[in-house]
Amino acid sequence: MYQSLLQATAGFYLLATGAFILYLFYPRESFSRAGQGLLLAGFAGHAAKFTLLFHDAGFPALAQTSATLSFYGWLMVGVYLTVQLKYRLPILGGFVAPLAFLMSLRSIALGDPGLETPPALLTYWLPLHVTLALLGNAVFALAFAVSVVYLLLRRQLKNKRMTGLSRSVPALETLDRLNKIFLVWGFPFMTLGILTGSVWAHAQWGTYWSWEPRQITSALTWLLYGILLHGRLTAGWRGRKAAVWTIAGFMIVLAYFLWGDAFFLSRHGGRFE
């Protein structure tokens, strides 16, 4: 049942992707509303899947990679829909929808995560750590989307080529400000995710740090975003430089989420205790 719900959810995300692509080339309100509605339907289906999974497991079962990927896609859509209520940026849906579809597709490919959680992970540190870390990464996904749009719009304006994109997005200054806002919100969530994970690891395994690939990747990403945020707040970094750094950080996050646990043995993948 969980996989059927996830497959239906992925279908909604794919349809939403199509609607947002149409909006990109033909910026009509009808395409925007269709994309938002399809994303909302996918989000609701996703929520139903996790409600059933957690109820049947009797615990927030987020130990397996497939469940974590799916949960990340769900949080990403939820953050976007929340942000959309204030900022009205349907163009970002054109990035969030395919990313959520990609996460769902990868989760489906990995198979049903099952209801069993390894005894070492049967603690509420697990959902706390996972939720905080993924919330940070979900906000960074929006910072990534804003940065890509910024660079595309900047290039169009520089070449004096006006397209549907340039007519459907805010000014460069607004996009740059949103990048900063998302970084300011995402970085504390990521930091808390890393800290809770370290405290939990010490309580469970007697060490705050074990040089796992996921820990190393998280530390590198945290350092990159920390340098970027520090530069934005104290050295006046903005514009193209900030956008490129933001995109680079999210590429590291995305690459490991999709393929890291397939290549590296790790407690984070639920593959050993």
C-alpha positions as CSV (number, residue, x, y, z in Angstrom):
1,M,0.0,0.0,0.0
2,Y,2.8,2.4,0.9
3,Q,4.4,1.9,-2.5
4,S,1.1,2.4,-4.3
5,L,0.6,5.7,-2.5
6,L,4.1,6.8,-3.3
7,Q,3.6,5.9,-7.0
8,A,0.5,7.9,-7.1
9,T,2.3,10.8,-5.4
10,A,5.1,10.6,-7.9
11,G,2.5,10.8,-10.7
12,F,1.1,14.0,-9.2
13,Y,4.6,15.5,-9.0
14,L,5.3,14.5,-12.6
15,L,2.1,16.2,-13.8
16,A,3.0,19.2,-11.7
17,T,6.3,19.4,-13.4
18,G,4.6,19.4,-16.8
19,A,2.3,22.2,-15.7
20,F,5.2,24.3,-14.4
21,I,7.1,23.8,-17.6
22,L,4.2,25.1,-19.6
23,Y,4.0,28.0,-17.2
24,L,7.7,28.7,-17.9
25,F,7.1,29.1,-21.6
26,Y,3.5,30.4,-21.4
27,P,3.2,32.3,-18.1
28,R,-0.5,32.0,-17.7
29,E,-2.3,31.8,-14.4
30,S,-4.1,28.6,-15.3
31,F,-0.8,26.7,-15.7
32,S,0.4,28.1,-12.4
33,R,-2.8,27.1,-10.6
34,A,-2.7,23.6,-12.1
35,G,0.9,23.1,-11.0
36,Q,0.1,24.3,-7.4
37,G,-3.0,22.1,-7.3
38,L,-1.1,19.0,-8.5
39,L,1.7,19.7,-6.0
40,L,-0.8,20.0,-3.2
41,A,-2.5,16.7,-4.3
42,G,0.9,15.0,-4.3
43,F,1.8,16.5,-0.9
44,A,-1.5,15.2,0.6
45,G,-0.9,11.7,-0.9
46,H,2.6,11.8,0.5
47,A,1.3,12.8,3.9
48,A,-1.2,9.9,3.8
49,K,1.6,7.5,3.0
50,F,3.7,8.5,6.0
51,T,0.7,8.6,8.3
52,L,-0.1,4.9,7.4
53,L,3.6,3.9,7.6
54,F,4.3,5.5,10.9
55,H,1.0,4.2,12.4
56,D,1.6,0.6,11.2
57,A,5.3,0.7,12.4
58,G,4.3,2.3,15.7
59,F,7.3,4.6,15.3
60,P,8.5,7.3,12.8
61,A,10.2,4.7,10.5
62,L,12.9,6.9,8.8
63,A,15.9,4.7,9.2
64,Q,16.0,3.3,5.6
65,T,17.3,5.4,2.7
66,S,14.1,4.9,0.7
67,A,12.0,6.4,3.5
68,T,14.5,9.3,4.1
69,L,14.5,10.2,0.4
70,S,10.7,10.1,0.3
71,F,10.4,12.2,3.5
72,Y,12.9,14.7,2.0
73,G,10.7,15.1,-1.1
74,W,7.6,15.6,1.0
75,L,9.3,18.3,3.2
76,M,10.6,20.0,0.1
77,V,7.1,20.4,-1.3
78,G,5.7,21.4,2.1
79,V,8.3,24.2,2.5
80,Y,7.7,25.4,-1.1
81,L,3.9,25.5,-0.6
82,T,4.4,27.4,2.7
83,V,6.7,29.9,1.1
84,Q,4.4,30.3,-1.9
85,L,1.7,31.6,0.5
86,K,3.8,34.7,1.2
87,Y,6.0,35.3,-1.9
88,R,3.9,34.0,-4.8
89,L,6.8,32.5,-6.9
90,P,5.2,29.8,-9.0
91,I,8.5,29.7,-11.1
92,L,10.1,27.9,-8.1
93,G,7.6,25.1,-8.5
94,G,9.3,24.3,-11.8
95,F,12.3,23.2,-9.7
96,V,10.6,21.7,-6.6
97,A,8.2,19.5,-8.5
98,P,10.9,17.6,-10.6
99,L,13.1,17.4,-7.5
100,A,10.3,15.9,-5.5
101,F,9.5,13.5,-8.4
102,L,13.2,12.5,-8.6
103,M,13.3,11.8,-4.8
104,S,10.1,9.8,-5.0
105,L,11.3,7.8,-8.1
106,R,14.6,7.0,-6.4
107,S,12.6,5.9,-3.3
108,I,10.4,3.6,-5.4
109,A,13.4,2.1,-7.1
110,L,15.0,1.3,-3.7
111,G,11.8,-0.6,-2.7
112,D,9.5,-0.8,0.3
113,P,11.4,0.3,3.4
114,G,9.4,-2.0,5.6
115,L,8.2,-1.5,9.1
116,E,11.3,-2.7,11.0
117,T,13.7,-0.2,12.5
118,P,17.1,-1.5,13.7
119,P,17.2,-1.6,17.5
120,A,20.1,0.9,17.6
121,L,17.9,3.4,15.8
122,L,14.7,2.9,17.8
123,T,14.9,6.2,19.5
124,Y,13.2,9.6,19.0
125,W,16.5,11.1,18.3
126,L,16.0,9.5,14.8
127,P,13.0,11.6,13.7
128,L,14.3,14.7,15.4
129,H,17.7,14.5,13.7
130,V,16.2,13.5,10.3
131,T,13.5,16.2,10.3
132,L,15.8,19.0,11.3
133,A,18.5,18.0,8.8
134,L,16.0,17.5,6.0
135,L,14.2,20.8,6.7
136,G,17.5,22.6,6.3
137,N,18.1,20.9,3.0
138,A,14.6,21.5,1.9
139,V,15.0,25.3,2.4
140,F,18.4,25.1,0.6
141,A,16.5,23.5,-2.3
142,L,14.5,26.7,-2.6
143,A,17.7,28.8,-2.4
144,F,19.1,26.6,-5.2
145,A,16.0,27.2,-7.3
146,V,16.2,31.0,-6.7
147,S,19.9,31.0,-7.6
148,V,19.3,29.2,-10.9
149,V,16.5,31.6,-11.9
150,Y,18.8,34.5,-10.9
151,L,21.6,33.3,-13.2
152,L,19.2,32.6,-16.1
153,L,17.5,36.0,-15.7
154,R,20.8,37.8,-15.4
155,R,22.0,36.2,-18.6
156,Q,18.9,37.1,-20.5
157,L,19.0,40.7,-19.3
158,K,22.7,40.9,-20.2
159,N,22.0,39.6,-23.7
160,K,18.8,41.7,-24.0
161,R,16.7,38.6,-24.7
162,M,13.3,38.8,-23.1
163,T,11.4,35.5,-22.7
164,G,8.6,34.0,-20.7
165,L,11.1,33.6,-17.8
166,S,12.0,37.3,-17.6
167,R,8.3,38.2,-17.6
168,S,7.2,35.8,-14.9
169,V,9.9,36.3,-12.2
170,P,10.8,39.2,-9.9
171,A,13.7,41.6,-10.3
172,L,17.3,40.4,-9.8
173,E,17.5,42.3,-6.5
174,T,14.4,40.5,-5.2
175,L,15.8,37.1,-6.2
176,D,19.1,37.8,-4.5
177,R,17.3,38.9,-1.3
178,L,15.3,35.6,-1.3
179,N,18.5,33.7,-1.7
180,K,19.8,35.4,1.5
181,I,16.5,34.8,3.3
182,F,16.5,31.0,2.5
183,L,20.2,30.7,3.6
184,V,19.4,32.4,6.9
185,W,16.6,30.0,7.5
186,G,18.2,26.8,6.2
187,F,21.5,27.1,7.9
188,P,20.2,26.9,11.5
189,F,18.1,23.9,10.6
190,M,21.1,22.1,9.1
191,T,23.2,23.0,12.1
192,L,20.7,21.6,14.5
193,G,20.4,18.5,12.4
194,I,24.1,17.9,12.6
195,L,24.3,18.7,16.3
196,T,21.4,16.3,17.2
197,G,23.0,13.6,15.1
198,S,26.3,14.0,16.8
199,V,24.8,13.9,20.3
200,W,22.7,10.9,19.4
201,A,25.8,9.2,17.9
202,H,27.7,9.8,21.2
203,A,24.9,8.4,23.3
204,Q,24.5,5.4,21.1
205,W,28.0,4.5,19.9
206,G,30.2,6.5,22.2
207,T,31.6,8.9,19.6
208,Y,30.4,12.2,18.2
209,W,32.2,11.6,14.9
210,S,32.9,8.4,13.0
211,W,34.0,9.7,9.6
212,E,31.0,8.2,7.8
213,P,30.5,9.5,4.2
214,R,27.2,11.1,5.1
215,Q,28.9,12.9,8.0
216,I,31.8,14.1,5.9
217,T,29.4,15.3,3.1
218,S,27.2,17.1,5.7
219,A,30.2,18.8,7.2
220,L,31.5,19.9,3.8
221,T,28.1,21.3,2.9
222,W,27.7,23.0,6.2
223,L,31.1,24.6,5.9
224,L,30.4,25.8,2.3
225,Y,27.0,27.3,3.3
226,G,28.5,28.7,6.5
227,I,31.2,30.5,4.4
228,L,28.6,31.8,2.0
229,L,26.3,33.0,4.8
230,H,29.2,34.7,6.6
231,G,30.2,36.3,3.3
232,R,26.6,37.6,2.7
233,L,26.2,38.9,6.2
234,T,29.6,40.5,6.8
235,A,31.4,40.9,3.4
236,G,28.6,41.9,1.2
237,W,28.6,38.8,-1.0
238,R,25.7,38.9,-3.4
239,G,24.5,38.4,-6.9
240,R,26.3,35.9,-9.2
241,K,28.9,34.8,-6.6
242,A,26.3,34.0,-4.0
243,A,24.2,32.1,-6.6
244,V,27.1,30.0,-7.7
245,W,28.0,29.0,-4.2
246,T,24.4,28.2,-3.4
247,I,24.1,25.9,-6.4
248,A,27.4,24.2,-5.6
249,G,26.3,23.4,-2.1
250,F,23.0,22.0,-3.2
251,M,24.7,19.8,-5.9
252,I,26.7,18.1,-3.1
253,V,23.6,17.5,-1.1
254,L,21.6,16.2,-4.1
255,A,24.3,13.9,-5.3
256,Y,24.7,12.2,-1.9
257,F,21.0,11.9,-1.3
258,L,20.4,10.1,-4.6
259,W,23.5,7.9,-4.9
260,G,25.7,8.1,-1.7
261,D,24.1,5.3,0.3
262,A,24.2,3.1,-2.8
263,F,28.0,3.2,-2.8
264,F,29.0,3.7,0.8
265,L,28.2,1.4,3.8
266,S,26.7,3.6,6.5
267,R,24.6,3.7,9.6
268,H,22.6,6.4,7.8
269,G,21.4,4.0,5.2
270,G,20.2,1.6,7.8
271,R,22.6,-1.0,6.4
272,F,24.4,-1.9,9.7
273,E,23.9,-1.2,13.4
